Amino acid sequence: MGARSDEDEGTSDGTTVAPTVARMMGDLSPRARDLALQGIAAARTAEEGEFGYLGGLVNMRALDAGDGDLALAVDMTPPALNRYGYVHGGMLFTLADYAMGATARRLVGEDARAVTLEAKANYLTNVTEGGVIARCTALHQTTRLVMLETRIVDAATDDLMMIVTGTYYIVPRETDDADGNG
């Protein structure tokens, strides 16, 4: 079977992707076209990476924290900004949630799941461009609970922007019995 081009790709309604996308993109302003291209890149990232579509919109990536704690970084792209040009508070909270979820998964291992019980955010300052880094640390862990803290800082200045604490409930995964039934 030969290689397929974008022109060969079909959609669920039977139309061809490339002409449809080109027509749609042609109707957009340059800024809107840039956002659409970021959306397409994010869709690719969602299929390949661990941070999903939203993480792809802001180029979310794990950093080596060097101390065993987890750090995530994002770029402040237009989809992350609110109408005033600042990073949307929900985007900052989402970054903290990703960092805490990833940290909780590392702490509980393969035999359990960690689900959010509660989270509290303190917004201290904001940025309009550049990047931010979320560093998550475990504060306390029992057999059923994990308490975490994420500090979000400006990547350029290391200024503290936000502190989020969260509590996660540890749920054991069901194991298969000898017959393979869950």
C-alpha positions in Angstrom: 0.0 0.0 0.0 1.4 3.4 -1.0 1.9 6.5 1.3 -1.1 8.6 1.8 -1.1 12.4 1.6 -3.3 14.8 3.5 -5.4 15.2 0.4 -6.3 11.5 0.7 -7.6 11.7 4.2 -11.3 11.7 4.6 -13.6 12.9 7.3 -16.6 11.1 8.9 -19.0 12.9 6.6 -17.1 11.8 3.4 -15.4 15.2 2.6 -11.7 15.5 2.0 -9.7 17.1 4.9 -7.2 19.3 3.1 -9.6 21.3 0.9 -12.1 21.6 3.8 -9.4 22.9 6.2 -7.9 25.2 3.6 -11.4 26.7 2.9 -12.0 27.1 6.6 -8.6 28.6 7.3 -9.0 31.1 4.4 -12.0 32.7 6.1 -10.1 33.4 9.3 -8.0 36.4 10.4 -4.3 35.8 10.8 -4.6 35.6 14.6 -7.4 33.1 14.3 -5.4 31.1 11.8 -2.5 30.9 14.3 -4.9 29.7 17.0 -6.3 27.1 14.6 -2.8 25.8 13.8 -2.1 25.6 17.5 -5.3 23.5 17.9 -4.2 21.1 15.2 -0.7 20.8 16.8 -2.4 20.2 20.1 -4.6 17.4 18.6 -1.4 15.7 17.4 0.2 16.1 20.9 -2.9 14.7 22.6 -2.5 11.5 20.6 1.2 11.2 21.3 1.7 12.7 24.8 0.5 12.3 28.4 -0.9 15.8 28.8 -3.8 15.6 26.4 -5.2 18.3 24.1 -5.1 21.0 26.7 -1.5 20.3 27.5 -0.7 20.4 23.8 -2.2 23.9 23.5 0.4 25.3 25.9 3.3 22.9 25.1 3.1 21.3 28.5 6.2 19.2 29.3 7.8 17.5 32.3 11.1 18.9 33.6 13.8 17.2 35.5 13.3 18.6 39.0 16.5 17.0 40.2 15.2 16.4 43.7 12.6 13.7 43.1 9.7 16.2 42.9 7.7 16.7 39.8 8.0 19.9 37.7 5.9 20.8 34.6 6.4 23.8 32.3 4.1 25.5 29.9 4.4 28.3 27.4 2.0 31.2 27.5 0.4 30.9 24.1 -2.7 32.9 23.1 -5.1 30.0 24.1 -3.8 30.3 27.7 -4.5 34.1 28.0 -7.7 35.7 29.2 -9.3 38.7 27.5 -7.1 41.1 29.4 -3.9 39.4 28.1 -2.9 37.7 31.3 -2.7 33.9 31.8 -6.2 32.7 32.6 -6.5 31.6 36.2 -8.2 28.4 35.1 -5.1 27.6 33.0 -2.8 28.0 36.0 -5.1 25.8 38.1 -5.2 23.2 35.3 -1.4 23.2 35.3 -1.4 22.7 39.0 -4.0 19.9 38.7 -1.8 18.1 36.0 1.2 18.4 38.3 -0.6 17.1 41.4 -2.3 14.3 39.4 1.1 13.1 38.0 2.7 13.3 41.4 -0.1 11.4 43.1 0.1 8.7 40.4 3.8 8.3 41.0 3.3 8.1 44.8 0.5 5.4 44.7 2.0 3.3 42.0 0.4 0.8 39.7 -1.7 -0.9 42.4 -3.9 2.1 43.1 -5.5 5.3 41.7 -5.5 8.7 43.3 -8.7 10.7 42.9 -9.1 14.4 43.9 -11.0 15.1 47.1 -10.3 18.8 47.2 -8.0 21.5 46.0 -7.5 25.1 47.1 -5.8 27.8 45.0 -4.1 31.1 46.1 -3.4 33.4 43.2 -0.6 35.8 44.0 0.4 37.5 40.7 0.2 36.9 37.0 2.1 37.1 33.7 1.3 38.1 30.1 4.0 36.2 28.3 6.8 33.7 28.6 6.4 30.5 30.5 5.5 29.2 33.9 6.7 26.2 35.9 4.7 24.2 38.4 6.6 22.3 41.1 4.7 19.7 43.0 5.7 18.3 46.4 4.1 15.7 48.6 3.3 17.1 52.0 1.9 14.1 53.7 0.8 10.5 52.8 -1.2 7.8 54.6 -2.5 4.5 53.3 -5.7 6.3 52.0 -4.7 10.0 51.5 -2.0 12.1 49.8 -1.7 15.8 50.4 0.2 17.8 47.8 1.4 21.3 47.3 2.1 22.9 43.9 3.9 26.2 43.5 3.7 27.9 40.2 6.5 30.4 39.3 7.3 32.7 36.4 9.9 30.7 34.4 12.0 33.8 33.7 12.1 35.3 37.2 11.2 32.4 39.5 8.7 34.8 41.1 5.9 32.9 42.9 2.6 33.3 41.1 0.3 30.7 42.7 0.1 28.1 45.5 -2.3 25.2 45.2 -2.8 22.5 47.8 -4.8 19.3 47.1 -5.9 16.2 48.9 -6.2 12.9 47.0 -7.9 9.7 48.0 -6.1 6.5 47.3 -8.3 3.9 45.7 -6.9 0.3 45.3 -7.2 -1.0 41.8 -9.3 -4.1 41.4 -7.3 -7.2 40.6 -8.3 -10.1 38.4 -9.1 -13.4 40.1 -7.7 -16.7 38.8 -10.4 -16.9 36.1 -9.6 -13.4 34.8 -12.7 -11.8 36.2 -12.4 -8.4 37.7 
